[in-house]
Amino acid sequence: MTYRKPTTSPKPSQPSRQAMGWLLSRYGDLVSAEHARVRQEAERTQDDPYIACDKMTKDILKDNGERVPSADTVAEYRRTMARLMKNQNTPADVANTLGSYNKLRSAWRYAEAEAIKDLRRASERARKAGNLNEARSLTYEAWARAVVFHALCLDADRPTWAARRREMEGQGLKIKSKSKRASARRAPTPDALLVSMMGQRRNARVELLAALVSVYGVRPSELTKGVRLAANGHSLRVKVAGVKVDAVRGQVSRTLVVSQTGAGQSGLAVRLLAQHTGQTITATPADLKALWRALNEVQPGLSAYSYRHARASDVKAASGGNRKMVAEWLGHANDKSQSAYGYSRSSRGAVAIEAAKGSREVRSVKTLPGQTKRPTRPVVPTMSAKIAARRMAKPRTAASPLANGPKLPAL
């Protein structure tokens, strides 16, 4: 007989076990009803109930599909999930906009699925170590979490933003709007912005950054890489090193040109920028934070992206339908992404836009080079589809030809 040193199974990572108290108590009736159903099915098939629970957990995870977000997105999902768990909230409890609901739900769906996988892996380690009681406990815990996960994320009757909105309206709560397009329509003109900032205790550097984002609509992250100003006759141009750039996306660099004459509502801001021609202006994270505070002090919800949308509206109006120019101004490598930015009808002509030139040719469709269409994801059948398929495949006994016809007289 071989001696094996007793080992203890590693516990699943946090917050995989934080939810067992409040989450399962809130949905206790659902878990109890599913547990009774699983036990009845196990008795009918003479299976171990824990094996039936684990099989159901695997089916739910399969229905959820596999997601491979970036490392930064995973970190953000885990921070969001930890905050929800700490406050004992689900996405439908705290979302106040459609955007926040989608963000919270995505974080919940990814992090909770990973937590269930952690529990299943811990159960397998416990089983291999000979700790059968712990293995069964972890299997049941993973199954219970999977039942709640299915109800919140996959079920046809899962919570939706529409239901959350009706609930908020019934309680008399105001539904906030964080639309950048909406804030762009309300955004002050570049000159009005600088005038409003004169009463703030801000240094001149913040005013310079505010002029840059309000006139050119550059991204905040592009300011951290540095932008260079230059004058050419009556034109003022800025060269921007792009972000969100890879082998097929974005513009590595682009040059944006506005007129110094007839600037109208941006004349003050353009003259301020013209004083820094020949210089490269670079913002630090502290500068961007100070800029965000200054913009919010002028108007709540105002941000650099509000002006990105506002300038997109101006470029669309000034270009006369030239989608290539709009894409180059925004730093896109295709002419489809601009559909998410601004409207030509919303343009107020606050900036006299002249031209834009990107370092990369703009594609006319949002696909990879040489690709005719985007690849489709394989269709994974849901549990409901599987049940329906089994019912359709079950052979039916044919009815007797005389079942519904006239009866023969007895002999």
Secondary structure, DSSP 8 states (H G I E B T S, - for coil): -------------TTTTGGGTHHHHHTHHHHHHHHHHHHHHHHHHT--HHHHHHHHHHHHHHHH------HHHHHHHHHHHHHHHHHT--HHHH--SHHHHHHHHHHHHHHHHHHHHHHHHHHHHHHHTT-HHHHHHHHHHHHHHHHHHIIIIISTT---HHHHHHHHHHTT-------HHHHHHH---HHHHHHHHTTS---HHHHHHHHHHHHH---HHHHHH-EEEEEETTEEEEEEE-SS--SSSS-SEEEEEEESSS-GGGHHHHHHHHTTTT-EE---HHHHHHHHHHHHHHSTT--HHHHHHHHHHHHHHHTTS-HHHHHHHHT-SBSSGGGGS--GGG----S-EEEEEESS--BSSSS-TT-SS---------HHHHHHHHHHHS------TTSSS------
